[in-house]
Amino acid sequence: MTGDKMQKHKLGNTGVEVSRLGLGGIPFQYISQKEAGDIIGTARERGVNLFYTSRMYRDSENKIGLALRKQRHQVVLGTSTHKRKKNEALKEIRESLGNFDTDVIDIYSLHNVLTLPVLKEIMSPGGAYHALDEMRSAGYIKYVGISAHQPETILAALEMAAFDVVEFPLNYVDREAAEGSEKLIEELRRRGIGLVTIKPMVFGYVGKADVALRYVFDCRPDATIVGTYSLDELKQNLDTEANSIPVSRDEIMDAIAESEKKCFKVFCRRCDTCVACPQGIDIKTLLRWYEYFDRYHSADWVRAHYGVIKPNLEACDNCGICERDCPYHIPIKREFARAKIDLLPRRSPKRLVAKKLFGK
């Protein structure tokens, strides 16, 4: 028996009703099947019906599928692929169907489309979008989604293809997530496209979790997904949803001040005030990837992407211009020095030397 007190919203024009608090799959790759099952079971008892993950998060699809096997038709399952080619995305969709042990996946998204060039690649002939579109037509996917961090990327995508759902980061810490979101939300509503917000806790850097969730709820997305590592975290989030009241400006300012103590000098806000690197290094992207390495534990994925970016950190001459002009005083030189080692392939000579000398 599941609870009926959780607020439900229509997911755009899909006709699907989703709980305004959904459960994300990132933590499930780091905990046992029993722990994941207990979290999912408690979430269902309190009315959560939206479960969202990604192919990137290792065995999270399997754990969600196993935990919800007897409730498949009472829940909304979502996952995503970071593949950019059609044939690779088709393979991933088939694997997701098997992992979830289902004949159809409710929402399948293109994961983390960071830039317009990546969007162009996905939408080109032979691009990953066409795999999702074909599987939607064939009935293996109900709705096609896209996740991106820049409003302009999403708005461009909507002009290029038929998307049913958008996943977008929204929180009170990350300027990149907040700026432009009002215009984006207005446009999504005008088009009848579902909005699922992500990263309300900013990797745990928000000062107060309850304020973070209430801030997002006040923005009125169709749903927001949160990853939880324990039943205690889940119950706190569920209680916040059940007793949610509008958040005040003073609460937000106090929470931001508290979050500064956690993320000051280590969390890039993607505020776009970086000076242009004299060596052509994409400062913001590399800081973002290093955060993924450090906080998402997505080492293999990050190293694969770092291996093809040009220019990479080997071009850095430690001039310090980027750090000098950073409004948040992030120690970029230190972060890049660490990233030079951490993002190298596991067996590279430099990495082996660092391990021998520093135990890294």
SERO-4910 file (N, C-alpha, C, O; in steps of 0.05 Angstrom, whole numbers):
BEGIN
 pado doro    nc1    nc2    nc3   cac1   cac2   cac3    cc1    cc2    cc3    oc1    oc2    oc3
  Met    A     17    -24      0      0      0      0     18     25      0     35     27     17
  Thr    A     14     43    -19     30     67    -20     14     91    -10    -11     91    -12
  Gly    A     28    111      0     15    134     10      3    151    -12     11    149    -35
  Asp    A    -17    168     -5    -30    184    -25    -28    214    -18    -42    230    -30
  Lys    A    -10    221      1     -7    249      9     13    264     -7     13    289     -7
  Met    A     31    250    -21     51    263    -38     37    279    -60     19    269    -73
  Gln    A     45    304    -63     34    320    -85     41    308   -112     64    299   -116
  Lys    A     22    307   -130     27    297   -157     22    319   -177      4    336   -173
  His    A     38    319   -198     36    339   -219     35    325   -246     46    303   -250
  Lys    A     21    337   -265     22    328   -293     50    333   -304     61    355   -300
  Leu    A     61    314   -318     87    317   -330     83    329   -358     81    314   -378
  Gly    A     82    355   -359     77    369   -385     51    360   -396     31    357   -382
  Asn    A     51    354   -423     27    345   -437     27    315   -440     12    304   -457
  Thr    A     44    301   -425     46    272   -429     21    257   -419     15    235   -427
  Gly    A      7    270   -400    -16    257   -387     -8    241   -363    -25    230   -349
  Val    A     18    238   -359     28    222   -336     29    240   -311     37    263   -312
  Glu    A     21    229   -289     23    242   -263     47    232   -248     51    208   -245
  Val    A     64    251   -239     88    243   -224     88    257   -197     78    279   -194
  Ser    A    100    243   -178    104    255   -151    123    279   -154    143    277   -169
  Arg    A    118    300   -139    135    324   -143    163    319   -131    182    333   -138
  Leu    A    166    299   -114    192    290   -105    198    262   -117    183    243   -111
  Gly    A    218    261   -133    226    235   -145    252    226   -133    266    240   -119
  Leu    A    260    201   -140    284    189   -129    305    186   -152    299    173   -172
  Gly    A    329    196   -147    350    194   -167    368    170   -162    370    161   -139
  Gly    A    381    160   -182    396    135   -180    425    136   -174    438    115   -171
  Ile    A    437    160   -172    466    162   -168    475    145   -143    494    130   -145
  Pro    A    462    148   -120    472    134    -96    470    104    -98    485     90    -84
  Phe    A    451     94   -114    447     65   -114    471     49   -124    473     25   -118
  Gln    A    489     62   -139    512     47   -148    532     42   -126    551     26   -129
  Tyr    A    529     56   -104    548     54    -82    537     39    -58    552     36    -38
  Ile    A    512     31    -58    500     17    -36    490    -11    -45    489    -16    -69
  Ser    A    483    -28    -26    474    -55    -32    446    -55    -43    431    -36    -42
  Gln    A    439    -78    -55    412    -82    -65    392    -79    -42    371    -67    -45
  Lys    A    398    -90    -19    380    -88      4    376    -59     13    353    -50     17
  Glu    A    398    -44     14    396    -16     22    379      0      2    362     16      9
  Ala    A    385     -5    -24    370      8    -45    341      1    -44    323     18    -47
  Gly    A    335    -25    -39    308    -35    -38    293    -22    -15    269    -16    -17
  Asp    A    306    -19      8    293     -7     31    286     22     26    265     32     33
  Ile    A    304     36     13    300     65      6    277     67    -13    259     83    -10
  Ile    A    277     51    -34    256     52    -54    229     44    -43    209     56    -49
  Gly    A    229     23    -26    204     14    -13    192     36      5    168     40      4
  Thr    A    209     49     20    199     70     38    189     94     21    168    106     27
  Ala    A    203    100      0    194    122    -18    167    115    -30    149    133    -32
  Arg    A    163     90    -38    137     82    -49    115     84    -28     92     93    -34
  Glu    A    121     77     -3    101     78     18     92    107     23     69    112     31
  Arg    A    110    126     17    103    154     21     93    168     -4     89    192     -4
  Gly    A     89    153    -25     77    164    -49     95    171    -72     85    181    -92
  Val    A    121    166    -70    139    171    -92    134    151   -115    133    127   -110
  Asn    A    130    162   -139    126    143   -162    145    148   -185    143    135   -206
  Leu    A    163    168   -182    182    175   -203    210    166   -195    220    174   -174
  Phe    A    222    149   -212    249    139   -206    266    143   -231    260    134   -253
  Tyr    A    288    158   -228    304    167   -250    333    161   -246    344    165   -225
  Thr    A    346    150   -266    374    144   -264    388    149   -291    377    162   -309
  Ser    A    411    137   -295    426    140   -320    443    115   -324    451    101   -305
  Arg    A    449    110   -349    467     88   -355    495     92   -343    510     73   -338
  Met    A    502    117   -337    528    123   -325    531    112   -297    553    107   -288
  Tyr    A    508    108   -284    509    102   -255    509     72   -251    493     61   -236
  Arg    A    527     59   -265    533     30   -263    509     12   -259    493     10   -278
  Asp    A    505     -1   -236    484    -21   -234    458     -9   -222    441    -24   -212
  Ser    A    455     17   -224    431     30   -212    406     21   -226    385     17   -213
  Glu    A    406     17   -252    383      7   -266    374    -20   -256    351    -25   -251
  Asn    A    393    -38   -252    387    -65   -242    374    -64   -215    354    -77   -210
  Lys    A    385    -47   -197    375    -46   -170    347    -34   -169    330    -44   -154
  Ile    A    343    -13   -185    316     -2   -186    296    -22   -198    274    -25   -187
  Gly    A    304    -34   -220    286    -54   -233    279    -77   -214    255    -85   -214
  Leu    A    298    -87   -199    292   -109   -181    274   -100   -158    256   -115   -151
  Ala    A    279    -76   -148    263    -67   -125    234    -61   -133    216    -63   -117
  Leu    A    230    -54   -159    203    -46   -168    190    -66   -186    170    -61   -199
  Arg    A    201    -90   -187    192   -111   -205    162   -116   -202    148   -120   -222
  Lys    A    152   -117   -178    124   -123   -173    106    -98   -174     82   -100   -171
  Gln    A    118    -75   -179    102    -50   -179    107    -35   -205    101    -11   -207
  Arg    A    116    -48   -225    124    -35   -250    103    -16   -261    109      6   -270
  His    A     78    -24   -260     56     -9   -273     46     13   -255     28     28   -263
  Gln    A     57     16   -231     49     37   -213     70     60   -211     66     79   -197
  Val    A     92     57   -226    113     76   -225    121     87   -252    114     76   -273
  Val    A    136    109   -252    146    121   -276    177    117   -275    190    128   -258
  Leu    A    187    102   -294    216     97   -296    229    114   -317    220    116   -339
  Gly    A    252    127   -309    267    143   -328    296    136   -326    307    129   -305
  Thr    A    310    136   -349    339    133   -350    350    149   -373    334    161   -388
  Ser    A    376    148   -377    388    164   -399    414    152   -408    426    135   -395
  Thr    A    422    161   -432    447    153   -444    464    177   -450    455    198   -458
  His    A    490    173   -445    509    194   -453    522    189   -480    540    203   -488
  Lys    A    513    167   -493    523    161   -520    514    182   -540    492    193   -537
  Arg    A    530    187   -560    523    208   -580    517    197   -607    507    211   -625
  Lys    A    523    171   -612    518    159   -638    492    141   -636    486    130   -615
  Lys    A    478    140   -658    453    125   -659    457     95   -652    442     85   -635
  Asn    A    476     82   -664    479     54   -659    487     48   -630    479     28   -619
  Glu    A    504     66   -618    511     62   -590    488     67   -572    484     52   -552
  Ala    A    471     87   -578    448     92   -561    427     69   -563    415     62   -543
  Leu    A    424     58   -587    405     35   -590    414     12   -572    397     -1   -560
  Lys    A    439      7   -572    450    -15   -555    444     -9   -525    436    -27   -510
  Glu    A    447     16   -517    442     23   -489    413     20   -482    406     11   -460
  Ile    A    395     28   -500    367     26   -495    359     -3   -491    344    -10   -472
  Arg    A    369    -21   -508    363    -50   -505    373    -60   -478    360    -76   -465
  Glu    A    397    -51   -470    408    -60   -444    391    -49   -421    387    -63   -401
  Ser    A    381    -25   -423    365    -13   -402    339    -29   -399    330    -33   -377
  Leu    A    327    -36   -421    302    -52   -420    307    -78   -404    290    -86   -388
  Gly    A    330    -91   -409    336   -115   -395    342   -110   -365    334   -125   -348
  Asn    A    357    -88   -360    364    -82   -332    339    -76   -315    336    -85   -292
  Phe    A    320    -62   -327    295    -55   -313    276    -79   -313    256    -79   -299
  Asp    A    281    -99   -330    263   -122   -334    235   -112   -341    215   -119   -329
  Thr    A    234    -96   -363    209    -84   -371    208    -84   -402    228    -86   -415
  Asp    A    184    -83   -413    180    -81   -441    181    -53   -452    184    -48   -476
  Val    A    177    -34   -434    177     -6   -443    187     12   -420    182      7   -396
  Ile    A    203     32   -427    214     51   -408    198     77   -411    195     87   -434
  Asp    A    189     89   -390    172    112   -391    186    136   -403    176    149   -422
  Ile    A    210    143   -393    225    166   -403    254    158   -408    267    146   -391
  Tyr    A    263    163   -432    291    158   -439    303    184   -449    292    197   -467
  Ser    A    325    192   -436    337    219   -442    365    218   -454    379    198   -450
  Leu    A    371    239   -467    399    244   -476    413    258   -452    404    279   -444
  His    A    433    246   -442    445    254   -417    466    276   -420    484    274   -436
  Asn    A    462    298   -404    483    318   -400    494    329   -426    518    328   -432
  Val    A    476    341   -442    483    353   -467    494    381   -460    479    400   -457
  Leu    A    520    383   -458    532    407   -446    535    431   -465    533    454   -457
  Thr    A    538    425   -491    544    447   -509    528    445   -535    517    424   -541
  Leu    A    527    467   -550    513    466   -575    527    448   -596    513    434   -611
  Pro    A    554    446   -597    566    427   -615    558    398   -608    554    381   -626
  Val    A    556    391   -583    547    364   -575    519    360   -584    512    338   -594
  Leu    A    502    380   -580    474    378   -589    473    373   -619    457    357   -629
  Lys    A    489    388   -634    489    385   -663    497    356   -671    486    345   -689
  Glu    A    517    345   -657    525    317   -662    503    298   -657    498    279   -673
  Ile    A    489    301   -635    467    283   -627    444    285   -648    431    264   -654
  Met    A    439    308   -658    417    312   -677    424    306   -706    406    304   -722
  Ser    A    449    303   -712    457    298   -740    449    270   -749    443    253   -732
  Pro    A    448    265   -775    442    238   -784    462    218   -771    486    222   -771
  Gly    A    451    197   -760    468    178   -745    472    186   -717    487    172   -702
  Gly    A    459    208   -707    462    216   -680    443    202   -661    424    189   -670
  Ala    A    449    204   -635    435    188   -615    405    195   -613    389    178   -606
  Tyr    A    397    220   -619    369    227   -617    352    208   -634    330    201   -626
  His    A    362    201   -657    346    184   -676    341    156   -665    321    143   -672
  Ala    A    359    147   -648    355    121   -635    331    123   -616    314    105   -616
  Leu    A    331    144   -600    309    148   -581    282    152   -595    262    142   -587
  Asp    A    283    168   -617    259    173   -632    248    148   -644    223    143   -644
  Glu    A    265    131   -655    256    106   -667    245     87   -646    224     74   -651
  Met    A    258     86   -623    248     68   -602    222     79   -590    205     63   -580
  Arg    A    218    105   -591    192    116   -583    170    108   -602    149    100   -594
  Ser    A    176    110   -628    157    102   -649    151     72   -647    128     64   -653
  Ala    A    171     56   -639    167     27   -638    153     18   -612    146     -5   -608
  Gly    A    150     37   -593    136     31   -568    153     21   -545    143     14   -524
  Tyr    A    180     22   -549    198     13   -527    204     36   -508    213     32   -485
  Ile    A    199     61   -517    202     85   -500    176    100   -503    166    103   -525
  Lys    A    166    110   -481    141    126   -483    148    156   -489    135    168   -506
  Tyr    A    168    166   -475    174    195   -477    204    199   -479    220    186   -466
  Val    A    212    218   -496    240    224   -500    247    250   -486    233    270   -487
  Gly    A    269    249   -471    278    272   -456    306    281   -463    320    268   -478
  Ile    A    314    304   -451    341    314   -454    349    328   -428    333    342   -416
  Ser    A    374    323   -420    384    338   -396    407    355   -405    425    347   -420
  Ala    A    407    380   -395    428    399   -402    429    420   -379    411    422   -363
  His    A    452    434   -378    456    453   -357    453    482   -366    452    500   -350
  Gln    A    452    487   -392    449    514   -402    422    517   -416    414    501   -433
  Pro    A    407    538   -408    380    542   -420    382    544   -450    364    535   -464
  Glu    A    403    557   -460    404    561   -489    407    535   -504    397    532   -527
  Thr    A    420    515   -492    423    489   -504    396    475   -506    389    463   -527
  Ile    A    380    477   -485    354    464   -485    336    478   -505    321    465   -520
  Leu    A    336    505   -505    318    520   -523    325    513   -552    308    511   -569
  Ala    A    351    510   -558    359    503   -585    350    474   -592    341    469   -614
  Ala    A    351    456   -572    342    429   -577    312    428   -583    304    412   -600
  Leu    A    297    444   -570    268    444   -574    261    454   -602    240    447   -612
  Glu    A    278    470   -614    273    479   -641    281    458   -662    272    459   -685
  Met    A    296    438   -653    307    418   -672    292    392   -672    293    377   -692
  Ala    A    278    386   -650    266    359   -648    243    359   -628    239    378   -613
  Ala    A    229    336   -628    206    333   -610    215    320   -584    220    296   -583
  Phe    A    217    336   -563    224    326   -536    199    328   -519    183    346   -521
  Asp    A    195    308   -501    172    307   -483    179    317   -455    162    328   -441
  Val    A    205    314   -448    213    320   -420    240    333   -421    257    325   -437
  Val    A    245    352   -403    271    365   -399    279    361   -371    264    364   -352
  Glu    A    305    354   -367    317    353   -340    337    376   -338    355    379   -355
  Phe    A    334    392   -317    350    417   -315    357    421   -286    340    418   -268
  Pro    A    383    428   -280    391    433   -253    379    459   -242    380    480   -256
  Leu    A    369    458   -218    357    482   -205    363    481   -176    355    462   -162
  Asn    A    377    502   -166    383    504   -138    391    533   -132    393    549   -150
  Tyr    A    395    539   -106    400    567   -100    430    573    -98    438    596    -92
  Val    A    447    554   -104    476    558   -102    488    563   -130    504    581   -133
  Asp    A    481    546   -149    493    546   -175    481    567   -193    458    565   -201
  Arg    A    497    588   -198    487    610   -215    479    601   -243    459    610   -254
  Glu    A    495    582   -253    489    572   -280    461    559   -281    447    561   -301
  Ala    A    454    546   -259    428    533   -258    405    553   -255    383    549   -265
  Ala    A    411    575   -241    389    594   -234    385    614   -256    362    620   -263
  Glu    A    406    625   -268    403    646   -288    390    635   -313    400    615   -324
  Gly    A    370    648   -322    356    640   -346    335    619   -342    321    611   -361
  Ser    A    333    609   -317    314    587   -312    285    596   -315    268    581   -324
  Glu    A    279    621   -307    252    631   -308    242    631   -337    219    622   -343
  Lys    A    258    641   -355    251    641   -384    247    613   -394    229    607   -410
  Leu    A    265    595   -386    264    567   -395    238    554   -385    224    541   -401
  Ile    A    232    557   -359    208    545   -348    183    556   -362    165    540   -368
  Glu    A    183    581   -367    160    593   -381    156    581   -409    134    575   -418
  Glu    A    179    577   -423    177    566   -450    169    536   -449    153    528   -466
  Leu    A    179    521   -430    171    493   -428    141    491   -422    127    473   -434
  Arg    A    131    508   -405    102    507   -400     86    515   -424     65    503   -430
  Arg    A     95    534   -439     81    543   -463     79    520   -483     59    516   -497
  Arg    A    101    504   -485    102    482   -504     90    456   -493     86    436   -507
  Gly    A     84    455   -467     73    431   -455     93    409   -451     87    386   -452
  Ile    A    118    417   -447    140    398   -443    145    394   -413    146    414   -398
  Gly    A    147    370   -404    151    364   -376    178    374   -366    198    373   -380
  Leu    A    178    384   -341    203    394   -329    209    378   -304    194    379   -285
  Val    A    232    364   -304    242    350   -280    268    364   -273    287    363   -288
  Thr    A    268    377   -249    293    390   -241    311    370   -226    302    352   -213
  Ile    A    337    375   -228    357    358   -216    377    375   -200    377    399   -202
  Lys    A    393    361   -184    414    373   -168    404    395   -148    417    416   -146
  Pro    A    382    390   -134    374    411   -115    393    414    -92    394    435    -79
  Met    A    409    393    -86    427    394    -64    456    401    -72    473    405    -54
  Val    A    461    404    -97    488    412   -107    510    395    -95    528    406    -82
  Phe    A    508    369    -98    528    351    -88    531    353    -57    552    346    -46
  Gly    A    510    361    -44    511    364    -15    522    390     -5    526    394     19
  Tyr    A    526    410    -23    538    435    -15    517    455     -5    525    477      5
  Val    A    491    450     -8    472    468      2    474    469     32    480    449     45
  Gly    A    469    493     44    472    495     72    451    480     87    457    467    108
  Lys    A    426    481     78    404    468     91    387    453     71    376    465     53
  Ala    A    385    427     74    371    411     54    341    418     52    330    418     30
  Asp    A    328    424     75    300    430     74    295    456     59    276    458     43
  Val    A    312    476     63    310    501     48    315    497     19    301    509      2
  Ala    A    334    480     12    340    474    -16    317    462    -30    310    471    -52
  Leu    A    303    443    -18    280    431    -30    256    450    -32    243    451    -53
  Arg    A    252    465    -11    230    484    -12    234    506    -33    215    515    -46
  Tyr    A    259    514    -37    266    533    -58    258    522    -85    246    536   -101
  Val    A    265    497    -90    258    485   -116    228    481   -119    216    487   -140
  Phe    A    214    472    -98    185    469    -99    172    496   -106    152    496   -120
  Asp    A    182    518    -95    170    544   -100    173    552   -130    157    568   -140
  Cys    A    192    540   -144    195    545   -173    175    529   -190    173    534   -214
  Arg    A    161    511   -177    139    495   -189    147    479   -214    134    481   -234
  Pro    A    169    463   -212    173    443   -233    153    421   -231    139    419   -211
  Asp    A    151    405   -251    132    382   -249    142    362   -228    126    350   -214
  Ala    A    168    360   -226    180    342   -206    209    350   -202    221    362   -220
  Thr    A    220    343   -180    249    345   -175    259    319   -165    246    306   -148
  Ile    A    283    310   -174    293    285   -165    317    289   -147    334    307   -151
  Val    A    318    273   -126    339    275   -105    351    247   -101    336    228    -98
  Gly    A    377    245   -100    390    220    -93    394    219    -63    402    238    -50
  Thr    A    388    196    -51    392    192    -22    408    167    -17    403    146    -30
  Tyr    A    427    168      2    444    146      8    434    129     32    444    108     37
  Ser    A    414    140     46    405    127     71    375    132     75    364    151     64
  Leu    A    363    116     92    335    120     99    331    146    114    311    159    111
  Asp    A    351    154    131    348    179    146    347    202    126    330    220    130
  Glu    A    365    203    106    364    225     87    337    225     72    325    246     69
  Leu    A    328    202     64    302    200     50    280    211     67    263    226     57
  Lys    A    278    202     92    256    211    109    256    241    114    235    253    115
  Gln    A    280    252    116    282    281    119    270    295     94    255    315     97
  Asn    A    277    285     70    267    297     46    237    294     43    223    312     35
  Leu    A    227    270     50    199    265     49    183    282     69    162    292     62
  Asp    A    194    286     92    181    304    112    180    333    102    161    347    106
  Thr    A    202    341     89    202    368     78    181    371     57    167    392     56
  Glu    A    178    351     40    157    353     19    129    353     31    112    368     22
  Ala    A    125    337     52     99    335     64     90    360     79     67    367     81
  Asn    A    110    375     89    104    398    106    116    424     93    122    443    107
  Ser    A    118    424     67    131    446     53    115    472     55     91    472     49
  Ile    A    129    493     63    117    520     62    136    537     46    159    531     43
  Pro    A    126    559     35    143    576     18    168    585     33    167    590     57
  Val    A    190    586     19    215    593     31    218    624     30    211    636     10
  Ser    A    229    635     51    232    664     52    260    672     42    278    656     41
  Arg    A    263    697     34    288    707     25    310    705     47    333    698     42
  Asp    A    302    711     72    321    709     94    331    681     97    355    677    102
  Glu    A    313    661     94    322    633     97    342    626     75    361    613     80
  Ile    A    336    636     51    354    630     28    381    643     33    402    630     29
  Met    A    382    668     42    407    682     46    423    668     68    447    666     66
  Asp    A    409    660     90    423    646    111    435    619    102    457    611    109
  Ala    A    419    605     85    428    579     75    451    583     56    470    566     56
  Ile    A    450    604     39    473    609     21    498    615     37    520    605     30
  Ala    A    495    630     58    519    636     75    530    611     87    555    608     89
  Glu    A    513    592     95    523    567    106    535    550     85    556    536     90
  Ser    A    524    550     61    535    534     39    562    545     31    580    529     22
  Glu    A    567    571     34    593    582     27    615    570     43    637    566     33
  Lys    A    609    563     68    629    551     85    638    524     74    660    515     79
  Lys    A    619    510     59    625    484     49    638    485     21    657    470     15
  Cys    A    629    504      5    638    503    -23    657    526    -30    667    526    -53
  Phe    A    662    544    -12    680    566    -18    708    555    -26    720    540    -11
  Lys    A    718    564    -48    744    556    -59    745    528    -71    766    520    -81
  Val    A    723    513    -70    724    486    -82    701    481   -102    702    461   -116
  Phe    A    681    497   -102    658    492   -120    656    514   -141    652    537   -134
  Cys    A    658    507   -166    655    526   -188    626    532   -193    611    513   -198
  Arg    A    618    557   -192    590    564   -196    583    567   -226    559    571   -232
  Arg    A    602    564   -244    598    567   -273    585    595   -278    565    597   -293
  Cys    A    597    615   -266    585    642   -268    593    656   -295    583    678   -300
  Asp    A    610    644   -311    618    654   -337    634    680   -335    635    695   -354
  Thr    A    647    685   -312    664    709   -310    693    702   -313    711    719   -309
  Cys    A    699    677   -319    727    669   -324    740    685   -346    727    691   -367
  Val    A    764    693   -342    779    706   -364    786    684   -384    787    660   -378
  Ala    A    790    692   -409    799    673   -429    827    664   -423    845    680   -420
  Cys    A    831    637   -422    857    626   -417    876    633   -440    869    627   -463
  Pro    A    899    644   -435    918    650   -457    926    625   -473    934    627   -496
  Gln    A    924    601   -460    931    576   -473    907    563   -486    910    541   -498
  Gly    A    884    575   -484    860    564   -496    846    542   -481    828    528   -491
  Ile    A    853    538   -455    841    517   -439    813    525   -431    808    548   -424
  Asp    A    794    506   -433    766    511   -426    765    507   -395    760    485   -385
  Ile    A    768    529   -381    771    528   -352    745    517   -339    747    499   -322
  Lys    A    722    527   -347    697    519   -334    692    490   -338    683    476   -320
  Thr    A    696    480   -363    690    452   -369    708    433   -353    699    413   -342
  Leu    A    734    440   -352    752    422   -337    747    423   -307    750    402   -294
  Leu    A    740    445   -296    732    446   -268    708    429   -263    706    415   -243
  Arg    A    689    430   -282    664    414   -279    671    384   -280    661    369   -263
  Trp    A    687    377   -299    694    348   -301    709    338   -276    705    316   -267
  Tyr    A    726    356   -265    740    347   -241    721    345   -218    726    328   -200
  Glu    A    700    361   -217    680    357   -197    666    330   -200    660    316   -181
  Tyr    A    660    323   -225    648    297   -230    666    275   -220    657    255   -208
  Phe    A    692    277   -226    711    257   -217    711    256   -186    712    234   -175
  Asp    A    711    279   -174    714    280   -145    689    273   -129    690    262   -108
  Arg    A    665    281   -141    641    278   -125    622    257   -136    606    245   -121
  Tyr    A    622    253   -162    605    232   -174    619    205   -175    607    185   -180
  His    A    646    205   -171    662    181   -173    660    169   -201    662    144   -204
  Ser    A    657    186   -221    655    176   -249    682    178   -262    686    190   -283
  Ala    A    702    164   -250    730    166   -259    734    158   -288    746    172   -303
  Asp    A    724    134   -295    729    124   -322    716    142   -343    729    148   -364
  Trp    A    692    152   -338    678    169   -357    694    195   -361    698    204   -383
  Val    A    702    207   -339    716    233   -340    743    230   -354    750    246   -370
  Arg    A    758    208   -347    784    204   -360    781    200   -390    798    209   -405
  Ala    A    760    186   -398    756    182   -427    751    208   -441    762    213   -463
  His    A    735    226   -429    730    252   -441    754    270   -440    760    284   -459
  Tyr    A    769    269   -418    792    286   -415    814    278   -436    829    294   -445
  Gly    A    814    252   -443    835    242   -461    833    254   -489    852    252   -504
  Val    A    810    264   -496    807    274   -524    804    305   -525    804    316   -547
  Ile    A    802    318   -502    799    347   -503    826    361   -510    847    353   -500
  Lys    A    824    381   -527    848    397   -535    841    426   -534    820    434   -544
  Pro    A    858    443   -522    882    435   -507    874    425   -479    854    434   -468
  Asn    A    890    406   -469    885    396   -442    903    410   -422    916    430   -428
  Leu    A    904    400   -398    919    414   -377    949    414   -380    963    428   -366
  Glu    A    959    398   -399    987    398   -404    995    425   -416   1019    433   -414
  Ala    A    976    440   -427    982    466   -439    983    488   -418    993    510   -423
  Cys    A    974    482   -393    974    502   -372   1002    509   -364   1018    491   -358
  Asp    A   1009    535   -364   1036    544   -356   1036    557   -328   1055    570   -320
  Asn    A   1013    553   -314   1012    561   -286   1014    591   -283   1024    601   -263
  Cys    A   1003    606   -303   1006    635   -302    988    648   -280    995    669   -269
  Gly    A    966    635   -274    949    644   -252    929    666   -258    916    676   -240
  Ile    A    927    673   -284    908    694   -291    879    686   -284    864    702   -274
  Cys    A    873    661   -289    845    651   -284    839    654   -254    817    662   -246
  Glu    A    858    646   -237    854    646   -208    852    675   -198    836    681   -180
  Arg    A    869    692   -209    870    720   -200    843    734   -204    834    750   -188
  Asp    A    829    728   -226    805    742   -233    779    727   -226    757    736   -232
  Cys    A    782    704   -212    758    689   -204    744    703   -181    756    708   -160
  Pro    A    718    711   -185    704    726   -164    699    710   -138    694    721   -117
  Tyr    A    702    683   -140    698    666   -116    724    656   -105    724    639    -87
  His    A    746    665   -116    773    659   -105    778    629   -105    791    619    -86
  Ile    A    769    615   -125    774    586   -126    804    582   -132    814    595   -150
  Pro    A    817    564   -118    846    559   -123    849    542   -148    855    518   -147
  Ile    A    845    554   -171    844    539   -196    871    526   -202    872    504   -212
  Lys    A    893    540   -196    920    528   -201    923    502   -185    933    482   -196
  Arg    A    914    502   -160    916    478   -144    899    456   -155    907    433   -157
  Glu    A    873    463   -163    855    443   -173    865    431   -200    863    407   -204
  Phe    A    877    448   -217    887    438   -242    912    421   -238    916    402   -252
  Ala    A    928    428   -218    952    411   -212    944    383   -204    956    363   -212
  Arg    A    923    381   -187    913    355   -179    900    341   -202    904    317   -206
  Ala    A    884    356   -218    870    343   -241    890    332   -262    884    312   -274
  Lys    A    913    345   -265    932    335   -284    940    306   -279    944    290   -297
  Ile    A    941    299   -253    948    272   -245    923    254   -245    923    232   -256
  Asp    A    902    264   -232    878    247   -228    864    239   -253    853    218   -255
  Leu    A    865    257   -273    850    252   -298    866    237   -319    856    231   -341
  Leu    A    891    231   -313    907    215   -331    897    186   -331    886    178   -311
  Pro    A    902    171   -352    895    142   -352    908    128   -328    930    137   -319
  Arg    A    896    108   -318    905     95   -293    934     85   -295    948     86   -275
  Arg    A    943     76   -318    969     64   -320    990     83   -333   1011     75   -340
  Ser    A    983    109   -335   1002    128   -347   1027    130   -329   1025    128   -305
  Pro    A   1050    135   -341   1075    138   -325   1072    160   -304   1081    155   -281
  Lys    A   1061    183   -311   1059    204   -291   1041    196   -267   1047    202   -244
  Arg    A   1020    181   -273   1002    172   -252   1016    152   -234   1013    152   -210
  Leu    A   1032    134   -246   1046    114   -230   1067    128   -212   1072    119   -189
  Val    A   1080    148   -222   1100    163   -206   1086    177   -182   1096    176   -160
  Ala    A   1063    189   -188   1048    203   -167   1039    183   -146   1040    189   -122
  Lys    A   1031    159   -154   1022    139   -135   1046    130   -118   1043    126    -93
  Lys    A   1069    127   -130   1092    118   -115   1101    140    -95   1109    133    -72
  Leu    A   1100    165   -103   1110    187    -86   1090    196    -65   1097    202    -43
  Phe    A   1064    197    -74   1044    210    -57   1022    191    -48   1005    198    -32
  Gly    A   1023    166    -58   1002    147    -51    975    153    -64    955    145    -53
  Lys    A    975    167    -87    950    176   -100    940    154   -119    920    157   -132
***
